[in-house]
């Protein structure tokens, strides 16, 4: 019988999160660690704490290592914003319905936070796009909302930032 007193219980959604983090962080070594707080997390070496115990190492190589890095800029009514650290942009209702929401459902990670992003995109005209960012150990949700404010500026916001901003307008 295994020693269950020291075993941390995880669920499949956590495992999917780790795999998505490793897949979205190409050509960098990540570590699956057990923290002092008996939590399992994926971390970069620089983010590891003294008490972290390494369980496994993730490394997902680039398929085309010499590919030049590109950058995307989103423009709306004369305003522009560079979209850094994102790997996908959805700016039409059709693209979100066909690709974004099914992606989260198929990975069984569609939750209340993703649903809140979907509601914001489908009901609030200031939300002009949604960007998907690679998951990290510090960010449990990989979506950000791109908001076109009444002052003409464009901002990329987390769900929490959007909800605070929405209450103040």
C-alpha angles and dihedrals in degrees: 000000000000121000098259095177091076097034118106116218116224132176133223093259090060090050090050089050091053092048092048090049091052092045093049093048102064125186094010129101116240128185130221103216141177108226129214087259090060092250125134115230141165112236142172114239091252090056097051118114127220093255096048114118115208113230100172142349124235123205122167111182124217112255091216107027097183096053111129116243115251132198130210125215121196118211129192127172093337097316121108136192129183111233105220125185094013126120100190136029124199115191103155127070088228095055092048092048094047101039117007105051094038089052092058092043093049091053090047091235099111102125140156093286092053089045089052090053089050092050091049092050094046098044109028118071092200090067100085099169146358123225125204116214128189110267118252134189089257097048120059095184122055099199130091128184122233108215128195104206125208090250087065097253125127120221134183108221138181115234090258092051090048093050091051092046091047091055091051098053 
